[in-house]
Amino acid sequence: MKVVKFGGSSLATGAQMAKVLNIIVADPQRQIIVTSAPGKRFTSDIKVTDLLIKYAQQVLQHQDYSSTQQQIWARYQEIADYFHLTATQLRPLKTCLWDLPQQNYPNDDYLMAAFKAHGECLNAQLLAIILQKKVPTRYVDPKTAGIQVSNDPQDAHILQSSYQQIAKINIGHDRIVVPGFYGLTSDQQIATFSRGGSDITGAILAYGLQADLYENFTDVNAVYAADPRLVDHPQAIQTMTYRELRELSYAGFSVFHDEALLPAIEGQVPIKIKNTNHPDLPGTLIVPQKYFQPQKPITGVASSSHFAALYLHRYLLNKEVGFTLKLLKIFYEFNISYEHMPSGIDDLTVIFDKRQFTPTKQQQLLERVKMVIQPDELEWIDDYAIIMVVGEGIRLFPDFLQKIFDPLARQGIRVHMINQGASQISIMLGTKQSDAALAVQQIYQSFFPNQNGDA
C-alpha cells in the first residue's frame, strides 16, 4: 500500500486534477491520497491558503469579507466546472466555507488555523467527489483518521498516540482521501502544521499505516544534485538517504518539508519524489542509510545566503571556564538560536540565521556581548553564505577535500569557515554571498563533470 501526497500546483486547476486522477487510478496500491490546497495557476496567481489568511484577517478586523469569500470559492468552482459537478454536489463544500466566520473559536490563533486548514479540507472533499466517479472512494477527515496534535494552533506537532489510531483506519479496497496540513487538538480544535505541512500529514499516515512507500507528487522531476537556477541541467539524484536530504535542505533544497522527514524516518518508510506532470519519470527515492550504497563521494551541493556571523577574539579564550555558557545565556536572553560555533584557541565565530534579527536587535546583541564578554575584537559579518557539500560516500573517498578546494582556489574564492559534520556525510563552507553561486558551480563540476539531465 502506498500513501500519495499531491502538492498545491498539482491540484490548482481542473486540468491538473485530471492528471492526479490518472496517477491514482493507474496504480491500485495508491490507496491513501493526501491533498494540499490549490496552489498557483500561474506566476502572479494567489494561493488559496493566502486567500484564506486574508479572509480570516478580514473577519478578525470586522471588515467586509464577501469579495474574498467569492474569490476563494471561484477557485473550487473552476475545478468543479471542469468535471461538470452539480450545485447539489458542491453545496456542502460551499456551506462549509461560508459558515467559517460563524463558528466558535477559543482565540484568534485557532480561528486563523481553522480558516487556513480549509484550503486542504475543501480540496480533499472535492477530489473525493470527482475520484468516486472512477473508483470506490471515501473522504476521511483528520479527526476520523486519528491525527491528534499538540495544542499549538499554527505550529502543531503530531502526538505519538496518534499512530495507534491511524493504524485502525479501515481501508479495504477503497481510495481514502485525507486533507493535509492539519489535525485536531485534545479540545477538538483545528491546529495546523507549519506552512507546507501537507508533506507532514502524508508522512504521518505513511508511518501509522506502515505503508510500503510514500509518494510525494510535486512540480519537479526529482531532487537535483545542485540548484537548477545555479547549474544548468544538473543531474537528478536517483537515490539518496534521509539524512542527505536533511543536510541539503538546510542549505536551501526545498522539495520536501523538513518536518515530514521525522515520521518517515521513525517508520522507515521510503519516500519517492515525483512530478505530477511527468509521472513516468523515475523521480528520486529517499531511503534509510542502511539500504544505501554510495557510488560517488557526494550526492549534492547547495548554498544559502540567509546567514550572518558574529566574530570575536579574546586572548586565552580557551582557558576561561564557562566562557561559552556566558555567550549562550546572552542568546537565551535575546531569544535567538545559533547555527554553528567554530572556534580556535583565541577566536570564536557564531553563525546565525539572520532572519531572526532586526537592525535594533543586532545592535543590542553586540552591545550586550561587549559588556558581558569584553572581547578584544568584535565584528558582525553580514555578508555570509553557507555551502553544504553532502554525500554518504564522503568518508569512503580520501581525495574529496582536494576536489572541493582545488576548483575554489583556481577561482580565487576565499573560504572563511570549514566544518565537517559529526555524521561524516557533509562538509560546510562559509563564503561571501557573492561567491556562493560560483562555488556551487565549481564544486558541482568537480564531482559531476559532464553529467547533466533528469533521472
Solvent accessible surface area in square Angstrom, and as a share of the most:
residue,aa,sasa,rsa
1,M,43,0.19
2,K,31,0.13
3,V,0,0.00
4,V,0,0.00
5,K,16,0.07
6,F,0,0.00
7,G,8,0.08
8,G,19,0.18
9,S,39,0.25
10,S,1,0.01
11,L,0,0.00
12,A,3,0.02
13,T,29,0.17
14,G,3,0.03
15,A,50,0.39
16,Q,30,0.14
17,M,0,0.00
18,A,25,0.20
19,K,79,0.33
20,V,0,0.00
21,L,4,0.02
22,N,94,0.48
23,I,7,0.03
24,I,0,0.00
25,V,58,0.34
26,A,79,0.62
27,D,26,0.14
28,P,100,0.63
29,Q,91,0.40
30,R,26,0.10
31,Q,27,0.12
32,I,1,0.00
33,I,0,0.00
34,V,0,0.00
35,T,0,0.00
36,S,11,0.07
37,A,7,0.05
38,P,1,0.01
39,G,5,0.05
40,K,91,0.38
41,R,85,0.31
42,F,114,0.48
43,T,129,0.75
44,S,96,0.62
45,D,14,0.07
46,I,78,0.40
47,K,86,0.36
48,V,0,0.00
49,T,8,0.05
50,D,56,0.29
51,L,5,0.03
52,L,1,0.00
53,I,41,0.21
54,K,90,0.38
55,Y,0,0.00
56,A,0,0.00
57,Q,81,0.36
58,Q,26,0.12
59,V,23,0.13
60,L,55,0.27
61,Q,108,0.48
62,H,173,0.77
63,Q,92,0.41
64,D,115,0.60
65,Y,56,0.21
66,S,54,0.35
67,S,85,0.55
68,T,3,0.02
69,Q,9,0.04
70,Q,101,0.45
71,Q,78,0.34
72,I,0,0.00
73,W,14,0.05
74,A,55,0.42
75,R,8,0.03
76,Y,0,0.00
77,Q,60,0.26
78,E,74,0.33
79,I,0,0.00
80,A,0,0.00
81,D,78,0.40
82,Y,114,0.43
83,F,29,0.12
84,H,156,0.70
85,L,14,0.07
86,T,73,0.43
87,A,76,0.59
88,T,90,0.52
89,Q,68,0.30
90,L,6,0.03
91,R,139,0.51
92,P,81,0.51
93,L,4,0.02
94,K,79,0.33
95,T,66,0.38
96,C,40,0.24
97,L,0,0.00
98,W,68,0.24
99,D,56,0.29
100,L,6,0.03
101,P,23,0.15
102,Q,124,0.55
103,Q,95,0.42
104,N,142,0.73
105,Y,46,0.17
106,P,78,0.49
107,N,73,0.38
108,D,87,0.45
109,D,75,0.39
110,Y,24,0.09
111,L,17,0.08
112,M,24,0.10
113,A,0,0.00
114,A,6,0.05
115,F,0,0.00
116,K,22,0.09
117,A,0,0.00
118,H,16,0.07
119,G,0,0.00
120,E,10,0.05
121,C,13,0.08
122,L,0,0.00
123,N,0,0.00
124,A,0,0.00
125,Q,35,0.15
126,L,0,0.00
127,L,0,0.00
128,A,9,0.07
129,I,43,0.22
130,I,2,0.01
131,L,0,0.00
132,Q,93,0.41
133,K,121,0.51
134,K,111,0.47
135,V,25,0.14
136,P,79,0.50
137,T,16,0.09
138,R,83,0.30
139,Y,70,0.27
140,V,12,0.07
141,D,50,0.26
142,P,1,0.01
143,K,128,0.54
144,T,98,0.57
145,A,0,0.00
146,G,7,0.06
147,I,1,0.01
148,Q,66,0.29
149,V,1,0.01
150,S,26,0.17
151,N,83,0.43
152,D,59,0.31
153,P,26,0.16
154,Q,62,0.28
155,D,71,0.37
156,A,0,0.00
157,H,89,0.40
158,I,36,0.18
159,L,71,0.36
160,Q,115,0.51
161,S,57,0.37
162,S,0,0.00
163,Y,20,0.07
164,Q,128,0.57
165,Q,71,0.31
166,I,0,0.00
167,A,64,0.50
168,K,145,0.61
169,I,25,0.13
170,N,113,0.58
171,I,26,0.13
172,G,51,0.49
173,H,173,0.77
174,D,33,0.17
175,R,17,0.06
176,I,0,0.00
177,V,0,0.00
178,V,0,0.00
179,P,0,0.00
180,G,0,0.00
181,F,4,0.02
182,Y,7,0.03
183,G,0,0.00
184,L,21,0.10
185,T,3,0.02
186,S,85,0.55
187,D,105,0.55
188,Q,96,0.43
189,Q,42,0.19
190,I,35,0.18
191,A,0,0.00
192,T,0,0.00
193,F,3,0.01
194,S,29,0.19
195,R,115,0.42
196,G,46,0.44
197,G,0,0.00
198,S,5,0.03
199,D,10,0.05
200,I,9,0.04
201,T,0,0.00
202,G,0,0.00
203,A,0,0.00
204,I,0,0.00
205,L,0,0.00
206,A,0,0.00
207,Y,54,0.20
208,G,7,0.07
209,L,23,0.12
210,Q,156,0.69
211,A,9,0.07
212,D,93,0.48
213,L,27,0.14
214,Y,0,0.00
215,E,5,0.02
216,N,1,0.01
217,F,0,0.00
218,T,24,0.14
219,D,78,0.41
220,V,50,0.28
221,N,27,0.14
222,A,1,0.01
223,V,1,0.00
224,Y,35,0.13
225,A,1,0.01
226,A,1,0.01
227,D,32,0.17
228,P,76,0.48
229,R,206,0.75
230,L,51,0.26
231,V,8,0.04
232,D,105,0.54
233,H,124,0.55
234,P,3,0.02
235,Q,47,0.21
236,A,2,0.02
237,I,13,0.06
238,Q,122,0.54
239,T,51,0.30
240,M,0,0.00
241,T,0,0.00
242,Y,5,0.02
243,R,69,0.25
244,E,0,0.00
245,L,1,0.01
246,R,112,0.41
247,E,41,0.18
248,L,0,0.00
249,S,13,0.09
250,Y,54,0.20
251,A,0,0.00
252,G,45,0.43
253,F,22,0.09
254,S,103,0.66
255,V,41,0.24
256,F,6,0.02
257,H,35,0.15
258,D,61,0.31
259,E,62,0.28
260,A,0,0.00
261,L,5,0.03
262,L,107,0.53
263,P,7,0.04
264,A,0,0.00
265,I,67,0.34
266,E,74,0.33
267,G,25,0.24
268,Q,74,0.33
269,V,3,0.01
270,P,33,0.21
271,I,0,0.00
272,K,40,0.17
273,I,0,0.00
274,K,18,0.08
275,N,8,0.04
276,T,1,0.01
277,N,57,0.29
278,H,96,0.43
279,P,48,0.30
280,D,143,0.74
281,L,55,0.27
282,P,66,0.41
283,G,3,0.03
284,T,0,0.00
285,L,50,0.25
286,I,0,0.00
287,V,10,0.06
288,P,4,0.02
289,Q,82,0.36
290,K,140,0.59
291,Y,143,0.55
292,F,37,0.15
293,Q,124,0.55
294,P,19,0.12
295,Q,144,0.64
296,K,67,0.29
297,P,15,0.10
298,I,1,0.00
299,T,16,0.09
300,G,0,0.00
301,V,0,0.00
302,A,4,0.03
303,S,26,0.17
304,S,13,0.09
305,S,50,0.33
306,H,46,0.21
307,F,1,0.00
308,A,0,0.00
309,A,0,0.00
310,L,0,0.00
311,Y,50,0.19
312,L,0,0.00
313,H,46,0.21
314,R,63,0.23
315,Y,149,0.57
316,L,88,0.44
317,L,15,0.07
318,N,81,0.42
319,K,142,0.60
320,E,48,0.21
321,V,145,0.83
322,G,33,0.32
323,F,6,0.02
324,T,59,0.34
325,L,101,0.50
326,K,81,0.34
327,L,0,0.00
328,L,64,0.32
329,K,125,0.53
330,I,4,0.02
331,F,5,0.02
332,Y,189,0.72
333,E,98,0.44
334,F,31,0.13
335,N,132,0.68
336,I,14,0.07
337,S,68,0.44
338,Y,85,0.32
339,E,51,0.23
340,H,31,0.14
341,M,41,0.18
342,P,38,0.24
343,S,78,0.51
344,G,40,0.38
345,I,123,0.62
346,D,21,0.11
347,D,46,0.24
348,L,6,0.03
349,T,25,0.15
350,V,0,0.00
351,I,0,0.00
352,F,0,0.00
353,D,23,0.12
354,K,54,0.23
355,R,168,0.61
356,Q,54,0.24
357,F,27,0.11
358,T,77,0.45
359,P,118,0.74
360,T,86,0.50
361,K,51,0.22
362,Q,46,0.20
363,Q,89,0.40
364,Q,90,0.40
365,L,0,0.00
366,L,21,0.11
367,E,95,0.42
368,R,76,0.28
369,V,0,0.00
370,K,112,0.48
371,M,119,0.53
372,V,50,0.29
373,I,1,0.00
374,Q,131,0.58
375,P,23,0.15
376,D,93,0.48
377,E,95,0.43
378,L,39,0.20
379,E,94,0.42
380,W,37,0.13
381,I,52,0.27
382,D,74,0.38
383,D,63,0.32
384,Y,4,0.02
385,A,0,0.00
386,I,0,0.00
387,I,0,0.00
388,M,3,0.01
389,V,0,0.00
390,V,0,0.00
391,G,0,0.00
392,E,4,0.02
393,G,0,0.00
394,I,1,0.01
395,R,119,0.43
396,L,95,0.47
397,F,65,0.27
398,P,134,0.84
399,D,67,0.35
400,F,15,0.06
401,L,74,0.37
402,Q,113,0.50
403,K,67,0.28
404,I,0,0.00
405,F,51,0.21
406,D,56,0.29
407,P,5,0.03
408,L,2,0.01
409,A,75,0.58
410,R,178,0.65
411,Q,85,0.38
412,G,64,0.62
413,I,11,0.06
414,R,171,0.63
415,V,36,0.21
416,H,69,0.31
417,M,12,0.05
418,I,99,0.50
419,N,52,0.27
420,Q,79,0.35
421,G,25,0.24
422,A,110,0.85
423,S,46,0.30
424,Q,93,0.41
425,I,0,0.00
426,S,4,0.03
427,I,2,0.01
428,M,12,0.05
429,L,0,0.00
430,G,0,0.00
431,T,0,0.00
432,K,95,0.40
433,Q,60,0.27
434,S,95,0.61
435,D,34,0.18
436,A,5,0.04
437,A,38,0.30
438,L,62,0.31
439,A,0,0.00
440,V,0,0.00
441,Q,60,0.27
442,Q,41,0.18
443,I,0,0.00
444,Y,0,0.00
445,Q,84,0.38
446,S,28,0.18
447,F,13,0.05
448,F,4,0.02
449,P,70,0.44
450,N,149,0.77
451,Q,74,0.33
452,N,80,0.41
453,G,26,0.25
454,D,71,0.37
455,A,31,0.24
